[in-house]
Amino acid sequence: MNIEVKGLCKRFSRLVSDGETKGRRSSRKEEFLAVDHVDLSTRQGEILGVLGPNGAGKTTLLRMMGTLLAPDEGTVSVVGEDGAVISDPIAVKSCIGYLSENTHLYGRFSTRELLHTISSIYGLTPEVRDERIEQITEVLNLSAFIDNRIERLSTGQTQRANIARCLIHSPGIYIFDEPTLGLDIISSESIVSFMKGEREQGRTVLYSTHYMEEAQYLCDRIVMLWEGRIIAEDTPQRLMEQTATDNLRDCFRALLDAGTRERAEETEVRKEEGQDA
């Protein structure tokens, strides 16, 4: 099961300062492309890392791929294992488990109660629900706190409860936006191990992170975003070879420097073309 993206764009507006005039500051609204004509395809049974600095468009791209945000241009298609595009909106959402870095859970629920509620939304029978909860409890090591209120859990335990929510309907595609952000080593390792296990089961994982070492170790393929555009796409090893670096952190800096130079050259060309006109 895969996601295919073609010509994807998302526009937002921001306030831009025009400076001071007669002691008063003035500003205007300016449109910009948070995601700028992106083409991307996932592959079944891979972990695809989506990397980039703050403001690069990672979360906006993932939200559109997860059907949580409508694009202004382009298409997002979910393709089943038989190669056919899934068109029914409910079926599409059932194929995806989406984890956002700012997802908030209802604190007075226990993790088990949360999973019961999500199961009913997806229409799981009690028998299937209980079997899935048992499997998830083992995979994510939830047994010590599954019946405790979420508001009393640690950050790492809450994140595992959040991931459990994404697993309950057994999706073919996972979209994880910063799943290990702020977690301790043990909790991070538990989540990383889970993602590796899902890959071995033939599931697709889209994974955004700021932790370069984690991405280098975990991802089969990397997409580098900068100012809404893909500036590089390949395996971690090949990207490091292309930039003559031996770690993904230095590779990341080299690619951003190259992207900055390229964008500056494009801007200069546009200025010259405007002057010639």
C-alpha positions as CSV (number, residue, x, y, z in Angstrom):
1,M,0.0,0.0,0.0
2,N,1.5,3.4,-1.1
3,I,0.8,7.1,-1.3
4,E,1.4,8.9,-4.6
5,V,1.7,12.7,-4.7
6,K,1.7,14.8,-7.9
7,G,2.2,18.5,-8.3
8,L,1.2,19.1,-4.6
9,C,0.9,22.8,-3.5
10,K,-0.3,24.5,-0.4
11,R,-0.5,28.3,-0.1
12,F,-0.6,30.3,3.1
13,S,-0.4,34.1,3.8
14,R,1.9,35.9,6.2
15,L,2.4,39.5,7.3
16,V,5.5,41.2,5.8
17,S,6.8,44.4,7.3
18,D,7.2,47.4,5.0
19,G,9.2,49.3,7.6
20,E,8.3,52.6,9.2
21,T,6.6,55.6,7.6
22,K,6.3,58.8,9.7
23,G,6.9,56.9,12.8
24,R,4.3,54.2,12.1
25,R,5.0,50.6,11.1
26,S,3.2,49.2,8.1
27,S,2.8,45.7,7.0
28,R,1.0,43.8,4.2
29,K,-0.2,40.2,3.6
30,E,1.9,38.1,1.3
31,E,1.1,34.7,-0.1
32,F,3.8,32.0,-0.1
33,L,3.9,28.3,-1.0
34,A,4.5,26.2,2.0
35,V,4.6,23.1,-0.3
36,D,5.8,24.0,-3.8
37,H,4.8,21.5,-6.6
38,V,6.0,18.3,-4.8
39,D,6.0,14.9,-6.6
40,L,6.6,12.0,-4.3
41,S,5.8,8.2,-4.1
42,T,6.2,5.9,-1.1
43,R,7.2,2.3,-1.5
44,Q,5.6,-0.6,0.3
45,G,7.7,-2.0,3.1
46,E,10.0,1.0,3.5
47,I,10.6,3.8,6.0
48,L,10.7,7.1,4.2
49,G,12.2,9.9,6.1
50,V,11.0,13.5,5.5
51,L,13.7,15.9,6.7
52,G,14.1,19.6,6.6
53,P,14.6,22.7,8.8
54,N,11.7,24.4,10.6
55,G,9.4,26.0,8.1
56,A,10.5,23.7,5.3
57,G,6.9,22.4,4.8
58,K,7.3,18.9,6.3
59,T,4.2,19.0,8.5
60,T,2.1,20.6,5.8
61,L,3.1,18.0,3.3
62,L,2.4,15.1,5.7
63,R,-1.0,16.6,6.6
64,M,-2.0,16.7,3.0
65,M,-0.7,13.1,2.4
66,G,-2.7,12.0,5.4
67,T,-5.9,13.6,4.0
68,L,-6.1,16.1,6.9
69,L,-5.4,19.1,4.8
70,A,-6.7,19.8,1.3
71,P,-4.1,20.8,-1.3
72,D,-4.5,24.0,-3.4
73,E,-3.1,22.2,-6.4
74,G,-2.1,18.6,-7.2
75,T,-3.3,15.2,-6.1
76,V,-2.8,12.7,-3.3
77,S,-3.7,9.1,-4.2
78,V,-3.7,6.1,-1.9
79,V,-2.9,2.9,-3.9
80,G,-3.9,-0.5,-2.6
81,E,-1.8,-3.7,-2.7
82,D,-3.5,-4.6,-6.0
83,G,-2.3,-1.4,-7.6
84,A,-5.8,0.2,-7.7
85,V,-6.3,3.7,-6.5
86,I,-8.6,3.8,-3.4
87,S,-11.3,6.5,-4.0
88,D,-13.7,6.1,-1.1
89,P,-12.8,8.8,1.5
90,I,-13.6,6.6,4.5
91,A,-11.6,3.7,3.0
92,V,-8.7,6.0,2.4
93,K,-8.7,7.2,6.1
94,S,-8.9,3.6,7.2
95,C,-5.6,2.9,5.3
96,I,-3.7,5.5,7.3
97,G,-2.5,5.8,10.8
98,Y,-1.5,9.5,11.4
99,L,0.5,10.7,14.4
100,S,1.0,14.5,14.8
101,E,3.5,16.0,17.2
102,N,0.8,18.1,18.8
103,T,-2.0,15.5,19.0
104,H,-3.8,15.8,22.4
105,L,-5.5,12.9,24.0
106,Y,-8.4,13.0,26.4
107,G,-6.7,12.8,29.8
108,R,-9.5,11.2,31.8
109,F,-9.5,8.1,29.5
110,S,-7.2,5.2,30.1
111,T,-5.3,3.9,27.1
112,R,-7.6,0.9,27.0
113,E,-10.7,3.2,27.0
114,L,-9.1,5.3,24.3
115,L,-8.5,2.2,22.1
116,H,-12.1,1.1,22.7
117,T,-13.4,4.5,21.5
118,I,-11.2,4.6,18.4
119,S,-12.2,0.9,17.6
120,S,-15.8,1.8,17.6
121,I,-15.1,4.7,15.2
122,Y,-13.5,2.3,12.8
123,G,-16.3,-0.2,13.2
124,L,-14.2,-3.0,14.7
125,T,-16.1,-5.9,16.4
126,P,-15.4,-6.5,20.1
127,E,-13.6,-9.7,19.2
128,V,-11.3,-8.0,16.7
129,R,-10.8,-5.0,19.0
130,D,-9.7,-7.1,22.0
131,E,-7.3,-9.1,19.8
132,R,-5.8,-5.9,18.4
133,I,-5.4,-4.4,21.9
134,E,-3.6,-7.5,23.1
135,Q,-1.2,-7.4,20.1
136,I,-0.6,-3.7,20.5
137,T,0.0,-4.0,24.2
138,E,2.8,-6.5,23.6
139,V,4.4,-4.6,20.7
140,L,4.4,-1.2,22.5
141,N,4.9,-2.6,26.0
142,L,1.7,-1.0,27.4
143,S,0.8,-3.5,30.1
144,A,2.2,-1.5,33.0
145,F,-0.1,1.5,32.3
146,I,-2.8,0.6,29.9
147,D,-5.5,1.0,32.6
148,N,-4.1,4.2,34.1
149,R,-5.6,7.6,33.1
150,I,-3.7,9.3,30.3
151,E,-3.3,12.5,32.3
152,R,-1.2,10.6,34.8
153,L,1.2,9.0,32.3
154,S,4.8,10.2,31.5
155,T,5.6,11.8,28.2
156,G,7.0,8.6,26.8
157,Q,4.0,6.6,28.0
158,T,1.6,9.1,26.5
159,Q,3.4,9.0,23.2
160,R,3.1,5.2,23.1
161,A,-0.6,5.5,23.9
162,N,-0.9,7.9,21.0
163,I,0.9,5.5,18.7
164,A,-1.4,2.7,19.9
165,R,-4.3,4.9,18.7
166,C,-2.8,4.8,15.2
167,L,-2.4,1.0,15.2
168,I,-5.8,-0.1,16.3
169,H,-7.3,-0.4,12.8
170,S,-4.2,-2.1,11.4
171,P,-3.5,0.5,8.6
172,G,-1.2,-0.2,5.7
173,I,0.5,3.2,5.9
174,Y,1.8,5.1,8.9
175,I,2.5,8.9,8.9
176,F,4.5,9.9,11.9
177,D,5.4,13.5,12.5
178,E,8.2,13.8,15.1
179,P,7.2,10.6,17.0
180,T,10.3,10.6,19.3
181,L,10.5,14.4,20.0
182,G,11.3,15.0,23.7
183,L,11.3,11.3,24.6
184,D,13.9,9.5,26.7
185,I,16.2,6.9,25.2
186,I,14.1,3.9,26.3
187,S,10.8,5.3,24.9
188,S,12.5,6.4,21.7
189,E,14.0,3.0,21.2
190,S,10.6,1.4,21.8
191,I,9.1,3.5,19.0
192,V,12.0,3.0,16.6
193,S,11.8,-0.8,17.1
194,F,8.1,-0.6,16.4
195,M,8.6,1.2,13.1
196,K,11.3,-1.4,12.1
197,G,8.9,-4.2,12.9
198,E,6.1,-2.6,10.9
199,R,8.4,-2.3,7.9
200,E,9.2,-6.0,8.2
201,Q,5.5,-6.7,8.0
202,G,5.4,-4.9,4.6
203,R,3.8,-1.7,5.9
204,T,4.8,1.8,4.7
205,V,6.1,4.4,7.2
206,L,6.5,8.1,6.5
207,Y,8.6,9.6,9.2
208,S,9.5,13.2,9.9
209,T,12.2,14.0,12.5
210,H,14.9,16.5,13.5
211,Y,17.1,13.7,14.8
212,M,19.6,13.1,12.0
213,E,21.3,10.2,13.6
214,E,18.0,8.4,14.1
215,A,17.0,9.0,10.5
216,Q,20.4,7.8,9.2
217,Y,20.0,4.5,11.2
218,L,16.3,3.9,10.5
219,C,15.3,5.2,7.1
220,D,15.5,3.3,3.8
221,R,15.1,6.5,1.8
222,I,15.3,10.2,2.6
223,V,13.5,13.2,1.1
224,M,15.0,16.6,2.0
225,L,12.6,19.5,1.9
226,W,13.6,23.2,1.8
227,E,11.2,26.1,1.3
228,G,8.5,23.7,0.3
229,R,10.6,21.9,-2.4
230,I,12.3,18.6,-2.5
231,I,16.0,19.3,-2.9
232,A,17.2,15.8,-2.6
233,E,15.8,12.2,-2.6
234,D,17.8,9.0,-2.2
235,T,19.1,6.5,0.4
236,P,21.0,8.0,3.3
237,Q,24.2,6.3,2.0
238,R,24.0,7.7,-1.5
239,L,23.1,11.2,-0.2
240,M,26.2,11.1,2.0
241,E,28.3,10.0,-1.0
242,Q,26.9,12.7,-3.2
243,T,27.8,15.4,-0.6
244,A,31.2,13.8,0.4
245,T,30.1,13.5,4.0
246,D,30.1,10.6,6.4
247,N,27.0,11.4,8.5
248,L,23.5,12.7,7.7
249,R,23.9,15.8,9.8
250,D,26.8,17.2,7.6
251,C,25.0,15.9,4.5
252,F,21.9,17.9,5.5
253,R,23.9,21.1,5.9
254,A,25.6,20.6,2.6
255,L,22.3,20.1,0.8
256,L,20.8,23.1,2.5
257,D,23.8,25.3,1.4
258,A,23.4,24.0,-2.2
259,G,19.6,24.7,-2.1
260,T,20.2,28.2,-0.8
261,R,22.7,29.0,-3.6
262,E,20.3,27.6,-6.2
263,R,17.4,29.6,-4.9
264,A,19.5,32.8,-4.8
265,E,20.6,32.2,-8.5
266,E,16.9,31.7,-9.5
267,T,16.0,35.0,-7.8
268,E,18.8,36.8,-9.6
269,V,17.7,35.4,-12.9
270,R,14.1,36.5,-12.3
271,K,15.4,40.0,-11.5
272,E,17.4,40.2,-14.7
273,E,14.5,38.9,-16.8
274,G,12.3,41.6,-15.2
275,Q,14.8,44.3,-16.0
276,D,15.2,43.1,-19.6
277,A,11.5,43.2,-20.0
